[in-house]
Amino acid sequence: MLIDRSETNHKMDYTVENYIVDIDADDYMARFRDERRFLELCRQCPNFGCSWACPPLAPDAALVSGRYRYVRIIATKITPARTDLSVDRAMELIRPERIRLERYLLNMESRCDARAFAFGGKCLYCGDELCARSSDRPCRHPDKVRPSLEAFGFDLGLTLRELFGIELLWGNDGMLPRYIVLVSALFHNSLPDEFVD
């Protein structure tokens, strides 16, 4: 399913395409999860152990015990109108979409007895403060912060390529790629055709 919309940000123009795929949870975990590999990759990131959205995380018993039957995966492709943007401007594109997506995920999580997976990186809720994890304290916003799929070992490049036909791009020479893709998910038990947005 593709939901197209254009968005104008006060700082820049960009287009957003939202793609949605519903898949069996066991199938998604078997085909797209390699926890050991991605934990090692995450160790190389400066956010490792510094954010409650990033690894290392305690095992999520609800997920690994097979509690959920389905996964709704959302790929949000953000294409800036300009092609000459440096990577330090990425959050100007990402932040409004993360806010929108995280609201949607949390709303659906509460309505459908579901488990949301959002995005790694900088927390949107602590402002300029360091994550409480950096001082060994609990998350200040546990009602809002959700881990990323990659924090649980899901391969986002493979997910995008096989389920959506989208290639994950990386910036070069300090410049943003042609587009950025955010991947989020909702593990749930509602039948996909009954899943109400």
C-alpha positions as CSV (number, residue, x, y, z in Angstrom):
1,M,0.0,0.0,0.0
2,L,1.3,3.5,-0.9
3,I,0.1,6.6,0.7
4,D,1.5,9.7,-1.1
5,R,1.6,13.2,0.4
6,S,3.7,16.3,0.0
7,E,4.9,18.2,3.0
8,T,6.3,21.7,3.2
9,N,8.6,22.3,6.1
10,H,9.2,25.9,7.2
11,K,12.9,25.4,6.5
12,M,12.8,23.4,3.3
13,D,10.5,21.6,0.9
14,Y,10.4,17.9,0.6
15,T,8.1,15.1,-0.6
16,V,7.1,12.2,1.6
17,E,5.9,8.8,0.4
18,N,4.6,6.3,3.0
19,Y,4.7,2.6,2.1
20,I,3.0,0.1,4.3
21,V,3.4,-3.7,4.2
22,D,1.7,-6.2,6.6
23,I,3.6,-9.5,7.1
24,D,3.4,-12.5,9.4
25,A,5.6,-11.8,12.5
26,D,7.3,-15.2,12.6
27,D,8.1,-14.8,8.9
28,Y,9.6,-11.3,9.4
29,M,11.6,-12.4,12.4
30,A,13.0,-15.5,10.5
31,R,13.9,-13.7,7.3
32,F,15.0,-10.3,8.4
33,R,16.4,-10.6,11.9
34,D,20.1,-11.3,12.6
35,E,20.5,-10.1,16.2
36,R,24.2,-11.0,16.6
37,R,25.3,-9.3,13.3
38,F,23.4,-6.0,14.0
39,L,24.5,-5.9,17.6
40,E,28.1,-5.9,16.5
41,L,27.3,-3.2,13.9
42,C,25.5,-1.1,16.6
43,R,28.6,-1.3,18.8
44,Q,30.4,0.9,16.3
45,C,27.9,3.7,16.6
46,P,28.5,6.5,19.1
47,N,24.9,6.1,20.4
48,F,25.6,2.5,21.6
49,G,24.7,2.3,25.3
50,C,23.8,6.0,25.4
51,S,20.2,6.1,24.4
52,W,17.2,4.0,25.6
53,A,16.2,3.6,21.9
54,C,19.5,1.9,21.0
55,P,21.3,-1.3,22.1
56,P,22.2,-2.9,24.3
57,L,18.7,-3.5,25.4
58,A,17.2,-6.1,27.7
59,P,15.5,-8.9,25.8
60,D,12.0,-8.1,24.8
61,A,10.1,-11.2,26.1
62,A,6.9,-10.1,24.5
63,L,8.5,-10.0,21.1
64,V,10.6,-13.2,21.2
65,S,7.9,-15.3,22.9
66,G,5.7,-15.1,19.8
67,R,3.0,-12.8,21.4
68,Y,2.3,-11.0,18.1
69,R,1.0,-12.6,14.8
70,Y,1.6,-9.7,12.4
71,V,3.9,-6.8,11.7
72,R,2.9,-3.6,10.0
73,I,6.1,-2.1,8.5
74,I,6.1,1.5,7.4
75,A,8.8,2.9,5.1
76,T,8.7,6.6,4.9
77,K,10.7,7.9,2.0
78,I,11.7,11.6,2.3
79,T,12.9,13.3,-0.8
80,P,14.2,16.9,-0.5
81,A,13.4,19.3,-3.2
82,R,17.1,20.4,-3.2
83,T,19.9,18.0,-4.1
84,D,22.7,20.0,-2.5
85,L,22.0,19.5,1.2
86,S,24.7,18.6,3.6
87,V,24.2,15.7,6.1
88,D,24.1,18.2,9.0
89,R,20.6,19.3,7.7
90,A,19.2,15.8,7.8
91,M,17.2,16.4,11.0
92,E,15.3,19.2,9.4
93,L,13.8,16.6,7.1
94,I,13.6,13.7,9.6
95,R,12.3,15.4,12.7
96,P,8.8,16.4,11.4
97,E,8.2,12.9,10.0
98,R,9.5,11.2,13.1
99,I,7.1,13.2,15.2
100,R,4.2,12.3,12.9
101,L,5.1,8.6,12.8
102,E,5.8,8.2,16.5
103,R,2.4,9.7,17.3
104,Y,0.8,7.3,14.9
105,L,2.7,4.3,16.3
106,L,1.9,5.2,20.0
107,N,-1.7,5.7,19.2
108,M,-2.0,2.4,17.4
109,E,0.0,0.7,20.1
110,S,-2.5,1.8,22.7
111,R,-5.6,1.0,20.6
112,C,-4.5,-2.5,19.4
113,D,-2.5,-4.0,22.2
114,A,0.6,-3.7,19.9
115,R,4.3,-3.1,20.3
116,A,5.8,-0.2,18.4
117,F,9.3,0.1,17.0
118,A,10.4,3.6,16.2
119,F,13.8,5.1,15.4
120,G,17.3,5.1,16.9
121,G,19.5,8.1,17.3
122,K,18.7,11.3,19.1
123,C,15.6,11.3,21.3
124,L,12.9,13.7,20.4
125,Y,11.6,14.1,23.9
126,C,14.6,15.1,26.0
127,G,15.4,18.2,24.0
128,D,19.0,19.2,24.4
129,E,19.5,17.1,27.6
130,L,21.5,13.9,27.3
131,C,19.6,10.7,27.5
132,A,19.1,9.6,31.2
133,R,20.8,6.4,30.2
134,S,24.2,8.2,30.0
135,S,24.0,8.6,33.7
136,D,22.5,5.1,34.4
137,R,19.0,6.5,35.1
138,P,15.7,5.2,33.8
139,C,14.2,6.8,30.7
140,R,12.5,10.1,31.4
141,H,9.8,9.3,28.8
142,P,9.1,5.6,28.8
143,D,5.5,6.2,27.6
144,K,6.9,7.7,24.4
145,V,10.3,6.2,23.6
146,R,10.4,3.0,21.6
147,P,13.4,1.1,20.4
148,S,14.4,0.9,16.8
149,L,14.0,-2.2,14.7
150,E,17.8,-2.4,14.2
151,A,18.3,-2.3,18.0
152,F,16.6,-5.8,18.0
153,G,18.7,-7.0,15.1
154,F,16.4,-6.4,12.1
155,D,18.1,-5.7,8.8
156,L,16.5,-2.5,7.4
157,G,18.4,-2.6,4.1
158,L,17.0,-6.1,3.4
159,T,13.6,-5.1,4.7
160,L,13.4,-2.1,2.3
161,R,14.8,-4.0,-0.7
162,E,12.7,-7.2,-0.4
163,L,9.4,-5.8,0.9
164,F,9.3,-2.4,-0.7
165,G,11.7,-2.4,-3.6
166,I,13.5,0.6,-2.1
167,E,17.3,0.7,-1.9
168,L,18.8,2.1,1.3
169,L,21.1,5.0,0.3
170,W,23.9,6.6,2.2
171,G,25.3,10.1,1.9
172,N,28.7,10.8,0.2
173,D,31.2,13.5,0.8
174,G,29.1,15.0,3.6
175,M,26.1,15.4,1.3
176,L,22.7,13.8,1.8
177,P,21.6,11.0,-0.6
178,R,18.8,11.6,-3.1
179,Y,16.3,10.4,-0.4
180,I,16.2,9.3,3.2
181,V,14.0,6.4,4.4
182,L,12.7,5.9,7.9
183,V,11.5,2.4,8.8
184,S,9.2,1.8,11.7
185,A,6.9,-1.1,12.7
186,L,4.0,-2.2,14.8
187,F,3.8,-5.8,16.0
188,H,0.1,-6.6,16.5
189,N,-2.6,-9.3,16.5
190,S,-5.3,-7.6,14.4
191,L,-5.9,-9.1,11.0
192,P,-4.1,-6.9,8.5
193,D,-7.3,-6.3,6.5
194,E,-9.1,-5.3,9.8
195,F,-6.3,-3.1,10.9
196,V,-7.8,0.4,11.2
197,D,-5.7,3.4,10.9
